[in-house]
Amino acid sequence: MQNLFKQINATINGTIIHFIVSGVILAMSAVLIVWTDFFLRLVIGLLVIIVAYMFFYLAYKTWRFKKAIERHLKF
């Protein structure tokens, strides 16, 4: 049971770090949008890629979390 709590904590910490990094990238993108049209197109493309990556990452983390709970509770 102790191992389950360690895995839950590690999963939550990884998700928090992921959101922080994504937030920093989005903040830098917001600054670039203000400057030129080329950067605007570049940043819009980057935002779409970041959002897609976030969804894939959250799906993977949720799946891993589900597998860890199933393994520890023996469903």
BAFI-3210 file (N, C-alpha, C; in Angstrom, 3 decimals, decimal comma, padded with zeros to 6 digits):
// residues 75
n [1|2|3|4|5|6|7|8|9|10|11|12|13|14|15|16|17|18|19|20|21|22|23|24|25|26|27|28|29|30|31|32|33|34|35|36|37|38|39|40|41|42|43|44|45|46|47|48|49|50|51|52|53|54|55|56|57|58|59|60|61|62|63|64|65|66|67|68|69|70|71|72|73|74|75]
n.u [000,824|002,016|003,708|001,882|001,006|003,394|003,698|001,416|002,026|004,357|003,267|001,505|003,340|004,848|002,890|002,384|004,871|004,895|002,737|003,784|006,024|004,708|003,212|005,250|006,268|003,997|003,789|006,140|005,497|003,333|004,619|006,090|004,068|003,266|005,221|005,799|004,220|005,101|006,051|003,628|002,188|003,911|003,776|001,062|000,886|002,653|001,244|-000,959|000,327|001,368|-000,976|-002,056|-000,022|-000,250|-002,753|-002,235|-000,232|-001,577|-003,491|-001,839|-000,669|-002,970|-003,759|-001,535|-001,793|-004,246|-003,542|-001,667|-003,268|-005,018|-003,162|-002,321|-004,679|-005,621|-007,576]
n.v [-001,189|001,168|001,598|002,240|004,788|006,197|006,015|007,402|009,938|010,496|010,535|012,717|014,769|014,712|015,519|018,112|019,347|019,124|020,832|023,274|023,635|023,735|026,056|027,989|027,859|028,705|031,309|032,483|032,254|034,005|036,462|036,484|036,622|039,252|040,635|040,123|039,258|036,854|035,499|035,281|033,416|031,252|030,850|030,266|027,808|026,417|026,506|024,897|022,455|022,146|021,966|019,605|017,827|018,035|016,831|014,183|013,515|013,731|011,743|009,492|009,589|009,274|006,719|005,234|005,705|004,456|001,789|001,352|001,525|-000,617|-002,710|-002,652|-002,940|-005,217|-005,753]
n.w [000,000|000,675|-001,469|-003,454|-002,679|-003,011|-005,789|-006,619|-005,619|-007,114|-009,689|-009,542|-008,992|-011,377|-013,200|-012,288|-012,783|-015,546|-016,246|-015,334|-017,019|-019,493|-019,054|-018,890|-021,488|-022,884|-021,879|-022,898|-025,562|-025,718|-025,450|-027,816|-029,714|-029,726|-031,148|-034,130|-037,327|-038,408|-036,151|-034,868|-036,439|-036,108|-033,343|-032,938|-034,241|-032,589|-030,173|-030,758|-031,081|-028,482|-026,932|-027,988|-027,236|-024,449|-024,023|-024,921|-023,084|-020,599|-020,980|-021,086|-018,483|-016,921|-017,708|-016,791|-014,054|-013,559|-014,138|-012,094|-009,810|-010,305|-010,223|-007,549|-006,106|-007,148|-009,252]
ca.u [000,000|002,927|004,200|000,808|001,042|004,589|003,410|000,447|002,769|005,233|002,420|001,025|004,493|005,159|001,860|002,612|006,040|004,465|001,940|004,666|006,798|003,775|002,896|006,398|006,294|002,882|004,116|007,107|004,754|002,530|005,521|006,445|002,898|003,177|006,249|005,642|003,246|005,722|006,023|002,233|001,889|004,739|003,278|-000,234|001,216|003,246|000,180|-001,730|001,158|001,447|-002,267|-002,140|000,908|-000,817|-003,811|-001,614|000,487|-002,565|-004,071|-000,845|-000,559|-004,204|-003,693|-000,550|-002,379|-005,263|-002,837|-001,060|-004,343|-005,453|-002,119|-002,264|-005,957|-005,815|-008,867]
ca.v [000,000|002,311|001,804|002,903|006,216|006,756|006,152|008,489|011,173|010,714|010,889|014,084|015,659|014,773|016,324|019,501|019,820|019,256|022,055|024,427|023,791|024,198|027,448|028,819|027,915|029,555|032,702|032,942|032,380|035,228|037,583|036,446|037,000|040,706|041,242|040,134|038,328|035,530|034,861|034,969|032,131|030,239|030,599|029,588|026,409|025,855|026,327|023,716|021,292|022,030|021,472|018,196|017,096|017,980|015,819|012,870|013,291|013,476|010,424|008,503|009,598|008,698|005,283|004,680|005,779|003,410|000,507|001,227|001,224|-001,991|-003,637|-002,684|-003,393|-006,533|-005,858]
ca.w [000,000|000,724|-002,823|-004,194|-002,346|-003,639|-007,212|-006,758|-005,393|-008,266|-010,825|-009,340|-009,157|-012,800|-013,848|-011,891|-013,530|-016,939|-016,369|-015,168|-018,249|-020,523|-018,760|-019,261|-022,951|-023,308|-021,547|-023,901|-026,814|-025,643|-025,726|-029,231|-030,509|-029,783|-031,982|-035,585|-037,892|-038,547|-034,834|-034,571|-037,077|-035,463|-031,993|-033,042|-034,517|-031,380|-029,183|-031,142|-030,764|-027,020|-026,439|-028,373|-026,380|-023,100|-024,003|-024,974|-021,830|-019,546|-021,231|-020,673|-017,024|-016,379|-017,956|-015,857|-012,719|-013,516|-014,066|-010,764|-008,861|-010,569|-009,768|-006,081|-005,568|-007,789|-009,958]
c.u [000,871|003,450|003,158|000,832|002,279|004,356|002,416|001,157|003,676|004,433|001,935|002,164|004,874|004,155|002,036|003,782|005,677|003,659|002,793|005,463|005,899|003,395|004,019|006,471|005,170|003,153|005,126|006,418|003,919|003,389|005,869|005,281|002,861|004,116|005,942|004,593|003,828|005,696|004,604|001,852|002,664|004,182|001,921|-000,013|001,791|002,191|-000,666|-000,956|001,236|000,150|-002,429|-001,233|000,358|-001,903|-003,226|-000,912|-000,487|-003,253|-003,116|-000,724|-001,800|-004,206|-002,710|-001,090|-003,427|-004,614|-002,211|-002,117|-004,842|-004,441|-002,123|-003,563|-006,381|-007,215|-008,763]
c.v [001,257|002,649|002,526|004,399|006,898|006,974|007,282|009,823|011,491|011,130|012,322|015,080|015,805|015,627|017,801|020,092|020,028|020,538|023,309|024,682|024,290|025,656|028,396|028,957|028,806|031,022|033,268|033,133|033,651|036,455|037,629|036,872|038,507|041,293|041,274|039,134|036,926|034,788|034,491|033,621|030,995|029,852|029,908|028,104|025,716|025,602|025,097|022,449|021,081|021,475|019,996|017,346|016,966|016,918|014,405|012,535|012,968|012,127|009,329|008,428|008,993|007,184|004,608|004,651|004,676|002,039|000,298|000,884|-000,204|-003,003|-003,752|-003,190|-004,716|-006,690|-006,835]
c.w [000,000|-000,668|-003,680|-003,934|-002,951|-005,135|-007,466|-006,607|-006,585|-009,496|-010,719|-009,519|-010,633|-013,567|-013,520|-012,677|-014,997|-017,145|-016,209|-016,440|-019,381|-020,304|-019,140|-020,784|-023,465|-023,001|-022,544|-025,252|-026,833|-025,933|-027,211|-030,131|-030,714|-030,836|-033,473|-036,040|-038,050|-037,222|-034,437|-035,178|-036,420|-034,096|-032,023|-033,346|-033,297|-030,313|-029,501|-030,804|-029,253|-026,449|-026,784|-027,486|-024,960|-023,003|-024,057|-023,658|-020,695|-019,738|-020,779|-019,156|-016,374|-016,555|-017,000|-014,434|-012,546|-013,377|-012,687|-009,719|-009,062|-010,051|-008,253|-005,470|-006,171|-008,382|-011,076]
res [m|q|n|l|f|k|q|i|n|a|t|i|n|g|t|i|i|h|f|i|v|s|g|v|i|l|a|m|s|a|v|l|i|v|w|t|d|f|f|l|r|l|v|i|g|l|l|v|i|i|v|a|y|m|f|f|y|l|a|y|k|t|w|r|f|k|k|a|i|e|r|h|l|k|f]
***
